[in-house]
Protein backbone atom coordinates (compact mmCIF):
# COMPACT_ATOMS: atom_id res chain seq x y z
CA UNK A 1 0.00 0.00 0.00
CA UNK A 2 1.32 3.43 -0.84
CA UNK A 3 0.34 6.29 1.46
CA UNK A 4 0.74 9.80 0.04
CA UNK A 5 1.37 12.18 2.92
CA UNK A 6 -0.03 15.65 3.46
CA UNK A 7 2.41 18.47 4.17
CA UNK A 8 1.56 18.23 7.86
CA UNK A 9 2.01 14.44 7.65
CA UNK A 10 5.49 14.94 6.30
CA UNK A 11 6.27 17.34 9.13
CA UNK A 12 4.77 15.22 11.92
CA UNK A 13 6.50 12.02 10.73
CA UNK A 14 9.88 13.68 10.05
CA UNK A 15 11.37 12.43 13.35
CA UNK A 16 10.56 8.83 12.42
CA UNK A 17 11.23 8.70 8.66
CA UNK A 18 13.19 11.86 7.90
CA UNK A 19 12.27 15.31 6.66
CA UNK A 20 10.35 16.01 3.44
CA UNK A 21 8.79 12.57 3.02
CA UNK A 22 6.24 12.46 0.22
CA UNK A 23 4.98 8.88 0.50
CA UNK A 24 5.49 5.62 2.35
CA UNK A 25 5.22 2.17 0.80
CA UNK A 26 4.59 -0.99 2.75
CA UNK A 27 2.18 -3.64 3.94
CA UNK A 28 -0.72 -2.51 6.11
CA UNK A 29 -0.65 -4.45 9.38
CA UNK A 30 -3.45 -2.57 11.18
CA UNK A 31 -6.14 -0.30 9.81
CA UNK A 32 -8.27 1.36 12.48
CA UNK A 33 -10.58 4.28 12.07
CA UNK A 34 -7.95 6.70 13.36
CA UNK A 35 -4.64 5.40 12.00
CA UNK A 36 -2.96 2.98 9.62
CA UNK A 37 0.04 0.95 10.78
CA UNK A 38 2.39 0.05 7.93
CA UNK A 39 5.29 -2.40 7.82
CA UNK A 40 7.62 -0.13 5.85
CA UNK A 41 9.31 -1.14 2.61
CA UNK A 42 10.42 2.33 1.47
CA UNK A 43 9.92 6.07 1.83
CA UNK A 44 10.00 8.46 -1.13
CA UNK A 45 11.10 12.03 -0.46
CA UNK A 46 10.02 15.20 -2.24
CA UNK A 47 13.41 15.50 -3.95
CA UNK A 48 12.95 12.05 -5.56
CA UNK A 49 15.21 10.04 -3.26
CA UNK A 50 14.04 6.67 -1.93
CA UNK A 51 15.06 5.08 1.35
CA UNK A 52 14.56 1.35 1.87
CA UNK A 53 13.29 -0.14 5.10
CA UNK A 54 13.07 -3.71 6.34
CA UNK A 55 9.62 -3.90 7.86
CA UNK A 56 9.80 -1.28 10.59
CA UNK A 57 6.31 -0.40 11.80
CA UNK A 58 5.04 3.13 11.27
CA UNK A 59 1.72 4.42 12.59
CA UNK A 60 0.20 7.13 10.40
CA UNK A 61 -2.85 9.05 11.67
CA UNK A 62 -5.62 9.33 9.05
CA UNK A 63 -5.51 13.16 8.90
CA UNK A 64 -1.84 12.91 7.82
CA UNK A 65 -2.70 10.81 4.73
CA UNK A 66 -3.57 12.66 1.52
CA UNK A 67 -4.40 9.45 -0.38
CA UNK A 68 -3.95 5.68 -0.24
CA UNK A 69 -3.21 3.54 -3.27
CA UNK A 70 -3.03 -0.22 -3.36
CA UNK A 71 -0.08 -1.36 -5.46
CA UNK A 72 -0.51 -4.59 -7.38
CA UNK A 73 1.33 -6.40 -10.11
CA UNK A 74 -0.18 -5.91 -13.52
CA UNK A 75 -0.83 -9.36 -15.00
CA UNK A 76 -0.61 -8.00 -18.56
CA UNK A 77 2.71 -6.23 -17.94
CA UNK A 78 4.15 -9.26 -16.21
CA UNK A 79 3.18 -11.54 -19.10
CA UNK A 80 4.53 -9.05 -21.64
CA UNK A 81 7.83 -8.77 -19.76
CA UNK A 82 8.10 -12.57 -19.48
CA UNK A 83 7.43 -13.02 -23.20
CA UNK A 84 9.97 -10.34 -24.14
CA UNK A 85 12.56 -11.98 -21.87
CA UNK A 86 12.04 -15.37 -23.50
CA UNK A 87 12.40 -13.88 -27.00
CA UNK A 88 15.56 -11.99 -25.97
CA UNK A 89 17.12 -15.11 -24.45
CA UNK A 90 16.31 -17.17 -27.55
CA UNK A 91 17.83 -14.49 -29.81
CA UNK A 92 20.97 -14.28 -27.65
CA UNK A 93 21.34 -18.05 -27.69
CA UNK A 94 20.99 -18.14 -31.46
CA UNK A 95 23.51 -15.32 -31.90
CA UNK A 96 26.17 -16.89 -29.70
CA UNK A 97 25.62 -20.54 -30.54
CA UNK A 98 28.46 -21.97 -32.64
CA UNK A 99 28.08 -24.67 -35.26
CA UNK A 100 30.59 -26.89 -33.51
CA UNK A 101 32.63 -27.54 -36.69
CA UNK A 102 36.26 -26.55 -36.85
CA UNK A 103 37.63 -24.80 -39.89
CA UNK A 104 40.06 -26.65 -42.18
CA UNK A 105 43.72 -26.04 -41.63
CA UNK A 106 43.37 -25.35 -37.96
CA UNK A 107 44.75 -27.54 -35.26
CA UNK A 108 47.96 -29.55 -35.12
CA UNK A 109 50.00 -30.49 -38.18
CA UNK A 110 49.44 -34.03 -39.32
CA UNK A 111 52.16 -36.66 -39.54
CA UNK A 112 55.88 -36.18 -39.11
CA UNK A 113 58.02 -36.76 -36.12
CA UNK A 114 58.55 -33.16 -35.23
CA UNK A 115 62.27 -33.17 -36.16
C-alpha angles and dihedrals in degrees: 000000000000117000116198108208129221118232089259089048090056090050096045094047095043093100091056103037105014134264124305098020113172101183143356125217124201149100117299109236098173130017114186128165092262105037146011120224113208130192096222124234098165146341123220117208128211091252091059099258120135126209120199123222132190103224102300110164119244124185113210119189113227095242089059093059118088093184142344124220127186111222117213136168114260108234092205094051092046092051091046091050091047092050092048090049092052092049091048093049092048091050092048091049091050092048095050100035112109125212092237094230120120120225119250117263095029124113130036124342114260124240128351130098097254095249 
